[in-house]
Amino acid sequence: MSTKIIVLLLTFLMVTLQVQSQDIKNEKEKYVDRNVFPDEALKQLDALSDTKRISYIRQVDGDNVSFEAKFKFNNMKLSVEFAPGGRLQDIEVLIKKRDLPDGLYAKFDQLFLRLFDKYKITRMQRQYKPGRGYSGVSLNDYLENSLNKFKINYELELRVVEKNSNEIGHYEFLIDENAEIQRKRRIKKVIDDNEVY
């Protein structure tokens, strides 16, 4: 058997397994009062300078509960997610195509055209996950000075036309800086979903 055939079979097998093992995003967001937020998260948010109108959100995705603060900071639309105990989980910045590093959008395009007949990116965020040594550093310090110390991924929401079926679907991808898929979830659209931005 030639090498090309083996590579094609392995690629097909990997894509098939990836599709079969995909998660479903069944996320519900609800605006909540500030007093529902974890105390530790509020301390970090209260120490921020230059914020505009913080929205407090309780987010449920399956069995996972988290708290999210959405606001503007230095002209960026931010979403800061906390665990129920107040520990920072990630920071997401709403971005546009022009905000991506050179060449990355072309890699996204190749990836999505391999997976779908057509696609449209409906939402794009740069996601910063805190690394080791985060504790003790204020959220304000990180936002002002140290986002480059975070692990960077890109969270993309897509509206797609599935290959071979022409079925329309919605997906969320978490993709690293090398355009490698970290997570792929089909989005279950719910009528009462809150789109905050």
C-alpha positions in Angstrom: 0.0 0.0 0.0 1.4 3.4 -0.9 2.3 6.0 1.6 -0.3 8.4 0.2 -3.1 5.9 0.8 -2.0 5.2 4.3 -1.9 8.9 5.1 -5.3 9.4 3.6 -6.8 6.6 5.6 -5.2 7.8 8.8 -6.5 11.4 8.2 -10.0 10.0 7.5 -9.9 8.0 10.7 -8.7 10.9 12.8 -11.4 13.2 11.4 -14.1 10.5 11.9 -13.0 9.9 15.5 -12.9 13.6 16.2 -16.4 14.2 14.9 -17.7 11.2 16.9 -16.1 12.4 20.1 -17.2 16.0 19.8 -18.9 17.7 22.7 -22.1 19.7 22.7 -22.1 23.3 23.9 -25.3 23.7 25.9 -24.3 26.9 27.6 -26.8 29.2 29.4 -25.9 32.6 30.6 -28.0 34.6 33.0 -27.4 38.1 34.3 -27.1 38.1 38.0 -26.8 40.7 40.8 -23.3 41.6 41.9 -23.9 40.1 45.3 -24.2 36.6 43.7 -20.6 36.8 42.4 -17.8 35.1 44.4 -16.1 37.5 46.9 -12.6 36.8 45.5 -13.7 37.6 42.0 -15.3 40.8 43.2 -12.1 41.9 44.9 -10.2 41.5 41.7 -12.8 43.3 39.6 -13.1 46.2 42.1 -9.3 46.8 41.9 -9.5 47.4 38.1 -9.0 50.8 36.7 -10.7 52.2 33.6 -13.6 49.7 33.4 -16.9 50.6 31.9 -20.2 49.0 33.0 -19.5 45.6 34.3 -22.2 42.9 33.6 -22.3 40.0 36.0 -23.2 36.7 34.5 -23.7 33.2 35.9 -22.9 30.6 33.3 -24.0 27.0 33.3 -22.6 24.5 30.7 -23.8 21.0 31.5 -22.5 20.3 35.1 -20.0 23.2 35.0 -20.9 26.5 36.7 -18.8 29.6 36.4 -19.1 33.3 36.8 -18.3 35.8 34.0 -17.8 39.6 34.1 -18.2 41.4 30.8 -17.0 45.0 30.4 -14.9 47.4 28.4 -11.3 47.9 29.5 -8.8 50.2 27.5 -11.2 50.1 24.6 -11.3 46.3 24.5 -14.5 44.2 25.0 -13.5 41.7 27.7 -15.0 38.7 29.3 -13.3 37.5 32.4 -14.4 34.0 33.7 -14.0 32.9 37.3 -14.5 29.5 39.0 -17.2 29.4 41.8 -14.5 30.1 44.4 -13.3 33.2 42.5 -10.2 31.8 40.9 -9.5 33.3 37.4 -10.1 30.8 34.7 -9.6 32.9 31.5 -9.8 36.3 29.9 -11.3 36.6 26.5 -11.0 39.7 24.2 -13.5 40.1 21.3 -11.4 40.5 18.2 -11.7 40.9 14.4 -9.9 39.3 11.5 -7.4 42.2 11.4 -6.4 41.5 15.0 -5.0 38.0 14.2 -1.3 37.4 13.7 -0.2 37.3 10.0 -1.1 34.1 8.3 -3.3 32.7 11.0 -6.6 33.5 9.3 -5.4 31.6 6.2 -4.7 28.6 8.4 -8.2 28.9 9.9 -9.6 29.1 6.4 -7.8 25.9 5.2 -8.9 24.0 8.4 -12.6 25.0 8.1 -12.8 24.3 4.3 -11.4 20.9 5.0 -14.1 20.2 7.6 -17.1 22.0 6.0 -18.6 22.9 2.6 -19.0 26.5 3.7 -18.5 28.4 6.9 -18.8 31.9 8.4 -17.1 33.0 11.6 -19.8 34.7 13.6 -17.7 35.5 16.7 -13.9 35.5 17.4 -12.2 35.9 20.7 -8.6 35.8 21.8 -8.5 33.7 25.0 -5.8 34.1 27.6 -5.4 31.3 30.2 -3.3 32.1 33.2 -0.1 30.0 33.6 1.8 29.1 36.6 2.7 32.0 38.9 -0.6 33.7 38.4 -1.7 33.7 42.1 -0.8 36.9 43.9 -0.7 39.0 40.7 -3.7 41.3 40.4 -6.1 41.1 37.5 -5.4 44.8 36.9 -1.6 44.1 36.6 -2.3 41.3 34.1 -4.6 43.4 32.0 -2.2 46.4 32.0 1.1 44.6 31.7 1.2 40.8 31.4 -1.2 39.3 29.0 1.8 38.1 27.0 2.5 35.7 29.9 -0.7 33.8 29.3 -1.3 30.9 27.1 -3.1 32.2 24.0 -5.9 30.3 22.2 -8.6 31.5 19.8 -12.3 30.8 20.5 -14.3 30.9 17.3 -18.0 30.4 16.7 -19.0 29.3 13.2 -22.2 28.9 11.2 -21.4 26.1 8.7 -22.8 24.0 5.9 -21.9 20.3 6.7 -20.1 18.3 4.0 -22.2 15.8 2.1 -25.5 16.7 3.8 -25.9 20.5 3.2 -27.2 20.6 6.9 -26.6 24.0 8.6 -24.8 23.7 11.9 -23.2 25.9 14.6 -19.9 25.1 16.2 -17.4 26.5 18.7 -13.7 25.8 18.2 -10.9 26.4 20.6 -7.7 26.7 18.4 -4.2 27.4 19.5 -1.7 29.8 17.9 -0.5 27.1 15.5 -4.1 26.5 14.2 -4.4 23.2 16.0 -7.8 22.3 17.3 -7.9 22.1 21.1 -11.7 21.6 21.3 -14.6 21.4 19.0 -18.2 21.6 20.2 -21.5 21.6 18.3 -23.5 24.5 19.7 -27.0 23.6 20.8 -29.0 26.8 20.0 -31.5 27.6 22.8 -34.2 30.2 22.2 -33.5 32.1 25.5 -29.7 32.3 24.9 -28.2 35.6 26.0 -25.8 37.1 23.5 -24.3 39.8 25.7 -22.2 41.5 23.1 
